Amino acid sequence: MHITLITPAPSGSRAGNRATADRWASLLENAGHRVSVVTEYDGAPCDLFIALHAWRSHDAIQTFRKYWPETPLILVLTGTDIYRHQQEYPLPTRASMAAADVLIGLHALVSEDIPEEFAGKLLTLYQSANEIPPASNKAAATETFDVCVIGHLREEKDSLRAAMAARLLPDESRVRILNAGKPHNAEWQALAEQEVAANPRFKWLGELDKPSTQELMAQCQLMVMSSVMEGGANAVSEACCAGLPIIASDIPGNRGLLGNDYQGYYPARDHVALATLLQKAESDPEFLKCLTEQVNELAPLFTPENEQRSLERALEMALQRRSNLED
């Protein structure tokens, strides 16, 4: 089957949408399909169309449906689709949802935050992680307690929240925040530079490639996922597969991956609560062990085999739904 997959992120981008598109192309090709990854769509024929991002891909989806009304369409819902664009741009975002035969959600709670009329065509897919060296629990053996924050610096990620929390830690704390990410704009560039200058516990690493990001995870004792909205962060999958414990903001996108019983949540945007958890992770080995055990238990969810099976199931659902509509 020839599949066209559209993403807003261009080739070479390290944005999450591009990483997802490239990984899925590989998985689908492993399953015997031919995949074309594009950033613009001109109406070319295909056997099945996959769109990443309901709002950003709206024009492409409408063009596809105009030219190929009987061809199956799968739409992947991003965090901004679910938690922002539904409210800011409801007509194009929901039109994309309505046009799709299958919706893919990247965490288990997406059904609670989309219109009920679309819940019947929703499939949950857990993004997989590449093989990552296991994180070494060396908190007591090093001069610093390294905590990584991974993701582009932008409002949705609340990217400097861990740095703000680290400022509140006592003088004897060994916590160091290692932030890897490209600034979204000049304002975020300036904010990161200001934090570097003012906060001795903060180190900004800039944008890292995949091997360097994996090496960062392997050297750290903890990761903070501080997003205020998230569709299902691949960094969470990678941390779980690396055995790297996570402290996460209490939002649906994190709970939908880590589960309601996970012990490492703090209220989103609350750096005081985050500071308390950072100090507890550094000073309480049992707490850190508990988080580590929990992420290790979750790791089997995030295998390439599971992700490929979910993709194949999405294809089957789309083909079946389109067939039923034609009958």
C-alpha positions, 0 to 999 in steps of 0.5 A: 500500500502506498501511504502519504504522511504529511507533517508540518515539520520539514526534513532535518527538523528535530521537532517531535512531529518530524521525529514521529513522521520519520519513525512511522515511515520506517515502521510502516515500510518494515510492514511492507508499505511504501511511504512518502513523507511530505510537508505540503500536499498537492492532491497526488493519489495514494492508498491511505493518507496520514496527517499529523496535526489537525489544525496545521494540516487542515488545508491538506486534509480538505484538499485530500478529501476533495480529490479522494473522498473514498480513500482512508484518512488517519489523523494524529492528534497533537497536544496543541490540537487537543488542548489549545486549537480546539478552543482557539480554532474550533472549526478547522480543528474539528473539521479535520477530526470529522474528515478522518476515518481514524484518530490516533491519540498518543496517550490514554486519556485523549478520549476525555478531551475530544468531542464525544462524537469522535471517541468511537474512531479513536485509537491510542498509540504509545510512541516507542523509544530507540534503544537507550543506554540504561541510566546509571543511578549514581546520585550518591557517587557524583558531585552533582545530582543531574536533572535533565529537561528535554524539549524545545524551549516554549510556553507549552513546555514551561521549559524553565520551571525546573530552573526556577524550582532549583533556585529554591533548593538549600545551599547544600543541594547538589541538584543541577538542571541540564536543559536541552532544547532549541528556543522557540523564538528570540524571547525564549533565547533571551530567557534562557540566557538570563537564567544561565547568568542568574542561576548557578544550578542551571546549564543550557545545552542548546539543541542536541542531536539524538545520540547526545540526548541519549547520552544526556539521559544516561548521565542524569539521575532524574528527568523533569517533564514540565509541560502545561499541555502535551499530546504524549511526549516521546521524551517520556517514552525514552526515559521509561525505556532508559530506566530514568525516573521522571518528575512530571507536571500533573496534566492529562498528557503525562498521566495518560502515559505514566498512569494515575498511580505514578508517584512523581507528579506536581501541580503544573506551573508550581515551582515550589511544589517541584522544588519539594519533589526535586529535594525529595528525589535527591535526598530520599533514595527510597523515593527515587527507587520507587520512581525508577521501578515505576518507569521500568514497569512502564517501559514495555508499553513503548517498544517499536513492536507495540508501536508498529502493531498499533499503526497496523491496527490503525490502518485496518480500522481506517480501511474497514471504516471506509469500506463500511461507509461505502456499503 
